[in-house]
Each structure stands twice: as structure tokens, then as C-alpha cells.
Amino acid sequence: MSRVLVTGAEGLLGSRITTLFRNGGRTVVGLGSRELDITDATALDDAIAPRDVVINCAAYTAVDAAETDRDRAFAVNASGAGLVARFCAAKRARLVHLSTGYVFDGTSPTPYETSSSPRPINVYGESKLEGERAVRDELPDALVVRTMWLHAGPTTAFPAALLRRCSQGNPVSVVTDQVSSPTSVDDLVDALVALIAHPDPPLLTHATSTGTATKYDFARLIATTAGLDTAQLRPCLTTDVHTAADRPRTVVLSDSSWTARGLKPLPHWRDAYRRAT
Ligand SMILES: NC(=O)c1ccc[n+]([C@@H]2O[C@H](COP(=O)([O-])OP(=O)(O)OC[C@H]3O[C@@H](n4cnc5c(N)ncnc54)[C@H](OP(=O)(O)O)[C@@H]3O)[C@@H](O)[C@H]2O)c1
């Protein structure tokens, strides 16, 4: 069994991959940003060993900050991703690179296929799309996996912030016009295990929990699961919330590239969230 090297291993996904792979008996090395900066070629050369399976979870994920920090977002998400792929190619390592549905503009009335044309509407999405291209250029057989709205239950960013605001007793506005699939990190890790083990995996794929929700639907489930009154939640529109970066409204990622290879769809987002609480 190959060694697994996880970059960005102190982040939401990287930390769960490291823990769950280790619990599953794999030889895994998880390196956080201080131990391995993916924009540093020398550090990558030292860190990646021949025939590793590298899972690149390192990313600049601050969607709003990226609007005024474009150079840094591109340095990590585009140049850094390309550099990881370059060293994987040199070391004959396999690469699984994480990307996002934010490469799309969110206007499609039907789910996005992997063949759909990307058109990001914010800097984060642009930098991630550039990263996909850089990875593909450096390592044509890298596995690129797009996902959306990751969570590991009530302690992670969106649920935790929502529960904190609810517990303060004030009305909490939540958008009804952003639609996607809240995705369980643990189910995504299982999906990545299946992808890596597949004899003929899709090179570009979408992996999200099954089913779709508005942010408001997701907030209602978070609140009810915590035993809170949902009357505090106030539906609003994205245009009512002033953020630096615009958000694509409807990003539903089709799993047809996934299921076409016999890979199992991820469980439904509602069941996954309840299981994570
Ligand atoms: N979370 C989501 O809802 C979501 C949705 C779609 C796709 N994704 C993708 O999934 C992947 C993992 O996301 P996540 O939610 O786990 O993000 P995260 O929690 O923000 O973790 C990303 C990690 O990358 C690290 N990092 C930043 N710059 C780095 C660099 N130059 N070198 C090495 N590490 C660096 C960060 O460390 P510091 O904190 O020290 O900077 C952080 O620990 C990313 O590719 C992201 O684009 C996430």
C-alpha cells in the first residue's frame, strides 16, 4: 500500500482525511501549512516521496478576502497546485486534487456536469479553476475532485456560526437563493478512498452528498437538530447580505461521472448531517 501524503492537513478536509486514513490502517503523513508550504518548491521536493498518493487539500479558502488578496489566492490555489502536480509527476506519485463548484457561475437550471463550461464569478473560483488547469498541465492523470459546502457537523464553520448566533437570541438572516449540496466531510473521505482504489477512476469528478438544499434549508436542519426554535431564522436574499465576493446561486454538481464508473453515490445530506451531530 502506498504512503498517503496530505497537504493542508490542519484544515477541515485535510485533518479528517489524515485521521480517518490513519484509523483505517493506512500509512499517512499529514502536513499543515507550517510544515509544508505548497508554494515552496524545495519543501515539496523534500516532502513528496516516490509513488506516494498525494491528496492536495491545501488551499486559500477565504472567499471574501480573496477579492482583495488576489495574488495570494492565485499563488496557493493556482501556482501552488501546479507545483504539487509537477513534483508528483517527477516522483511518479499519484495526485488527488480538491476543487470546487465555485468554478461555475451558478446560473444553470440543471446540474453541472464535468463537461459543463466553467465560468467563475469571484476571485476564489477563478484561482481554483486556474489550479485545475495547472494540475492537468503538469500531471494529465491527476484526479481532480470538485465538491461543495463541506461540513463535519455542528462544530464546523457555518453550523457553528449559525448556532452561536441563534443562541444569542437575535434573528438570524439566512439566504434562500444559494442552492447546493451540504456535504459531509467523512462521506467525502470515504468517496476519496473508493476513488483511489478504483482501477479506472474518472480524472475529473464531482463528489457531494446526495440531494440539494438552500442555505436556509441547511440552517433549519442545523437548528432543529440542535433543538432550537427555527422561528429565529429569517429568509433573505444574497443581495441583502453585503459580502466582498459574489456567490454563485445554484451550484448543483451532477455525479454522473462518478456513478458511470460504478462508484456509489454519497449518502443524502440530511442523513449525513444528523449522523455528524
Ligand atoms: N470547505 C468547503 O466548503 C469546500 C467546498 C468546495 C471545495 N473545497 C476545497 O476543498 C479543499 C479543502 O478545503 P477545506 O475546507 O479543508 O479548507 P480549509 O479548512 O481552509 O483548509 C485549507 C488548509 O490549507 C492550508 N494552506 C493555505 N495555504 C497553504 C499553503 N501555501 N501551503 C500549504 N497549506 C496551505 C491552510 O492553512 P492555514 O490556515 O495555515 O492558511 C488550511 O489549513 C480545498 O481545495 C477547497 O478549495 C472546500
PDBQT file of the ligand as one rigid body, heavy atoms in Angstrom, charges set to zero:
ROOT
HETATM    1  N1  LIG A 301     -14.940  23.902   2.732  1.00  0.00    +0.000 N 
HETATM    2  C1  LIG A 301     -15.740  23.832   1.664  1.00  0.00    +0.000 C 
HETATM    3  O1  LIG A 301     -16.962  24.045   1.770  1.00  0.00    +0.000 OA
HETATM    4  C2  LIG A 301     -15.183  23.483   0.328  1.00  0.00    +0.000 A 
HETATM    5  C3  LIG A 301     -16.064  23.444  -0.760  1.00  0.00    +0.000 A 
HETATM    6  C4  LIG A 301     -15.559  23.115  -2.019  1.00  0.00    +0.000 A 
HETATM    7  C5  LIG A 301     -14.234  22.819  -2.186  1.00  0.00    +0.000 A 
HETATM    8  N2  LIG A 301     -13.384  22.889  -1.136  1.00  0.00    +0.000 N 
HETATM    9  C6  LIG A 301     -11.979  22.578  -1.377  1.00  0.00    +0.000 C 
HETATM   10  O2  LIG A 301     -11.580  21.526  -0.532  1.00  0.00    +0.000 OA
HETATM   11  C7  LIG A 301     -10.219  21.691  -0.172  1.00  0.00    +0.000 C 
HETATM   12  C8  LIG A 301     -10.069  21.654   1.334  1.00  0.00    +0.000 C 
HETATM   13  O3  LIG A 301     -10.848  22.724   1.871  1.00  0.00    +0.000 OA
HETATM   14  P1  LIG A 301     -11.055  22.923   3.428  1.00  0.00    +0.000 P 
HETATM   15  O4  LIG A 301     -12.469  23.235   3.644  1.00  0.00    +0.000 OA
HETATM   16  O5  LIG A 301     -10.431  21.813   4.196  1.00  0.00    +0.000 OA
HETATM   17  O6  LIG A 301     -10.237  24.267   3.614  1.00  0.00    +0.000 OA
HETATM   18  P2  LIG A 301      -9.540  24.839   4.913  1.00  0.00    +0.000 P 
HETATM   19  O7  LIG A 301     -10.196  24.310   6.148  1.00  0.00    +0.000 OA
HETATM   20  O8  LIG A 301      -9.435  26.310   4.718  1.00  0.00    +0.000 OA
HETATM   21  O9  LIG A 301      -8.084  24.182   4.831  1.00  0.00    +0.000 OA
HETATM   22  C9  LIG A 301      -7.161  24.577   3.884  1.00  0.00    +0.000 C 
HETATM   23  C10 LIG A 301      -5.804  24.426   4.527  1.00  0.00    +0.000 C 
HETATM   24  O10 LIG A 301      -4.822  24.799   3.553  1.00  0.00    +0.000 OA
HETATM   25  C11 LIG A 301      -3.788  25.457   4.244  1.00  0.00    +0.000 C 
HETATM   26  N3  LIG A 301      -2.969  26.287   3.363  1.00  0.00    +0.000 N 
HETATM   27  C12 LIG A 301      -3.206  27.539   2.909  1.00  0.00    +0.000 A 
HETATM   28  N4  LIG A 301      -2.176  27.965   2.157  1.00  0.00    +0.000 NA
HETATM   29  C13 LIG A 301      -1.268  26.939   2.137  1.00  0.00    +0.000 A 
HETATM   30  C14 LIG A 301      -0.007  26.784   1.537  1.00  0.00    +0.000 A 
HETATM   31  N5  LIG A 301       0.566  27.743   0.804  1.00  0.00    +0.000 N 
HETATM   32  N6  LIG A 301       0.636  25.605   1.716  1.00  0.00    +0.000 NA
HETATM   33  C15 LIG A 301       0.098  24.625   2.467  1.00  0.00    +0.000 A 
HETATM   34  N7  LIG A 301      -1.090  24.728   3.062  1.00  0.00    +0.000 NA
HETATM   35  C16 LIG A 301      -1.772  25.877   2.892  1.00  0.00    +0.000 A 
HETATM   36  C17 LIG A 301      -4.485  26.278   5.305  1.00  0.00    +0.000 C 
HETATM   37  O11 LIG A 301      -3.579  26.551   6.325  1.00  0.00    +0.000 OA
HETATM   38  P3  LIG A 301      -3.593  27.986   7.060  1.00  0.00    +0.000 P 
HETATM   39  O12 LIG A 301      -4.891  28.024   7.791  1.00  0.00    +0.000 OA
HETATM   40  O13 LIG A 301      -2.394  27.936   7.946  1.00  0.00    +0.000 OA
HETATM   41  O14 LIG A 301      -3.523  29.022   5.972  1.00  0.00    +0.000 OA
HETATM   42  C18 LIG A 301      -5.604  25.322   5.738  1.00  0.00    +0.000 C 
HETATM   43  O15 LIG A 301      -5.212  24.537   6.853  1.00  0.00    +0.000 OA
HETATM   44  C19 LIG A 301      -9.769  22.993  -0.828  1.00  0.00    +0.000 C 
HETATM   45  O16 LIG A 301      -9.172  22.696  -2.071  1.00  0.00    +0.000 OA
HETATM   46  C20 LIG A 301     -11.057  23.745  -1.069  1.00  0.00    +0.000 C 
HETATM   47  O17 LIG A 301     -10.938  24.638  -2.144  1.00  0.00    +0.000 OA
HETATM   48  C21 LIG A 301     -13.827  23.203   0.127  1.00  0.00    +0.000 A 
ENDROOT
TORSDOF 0
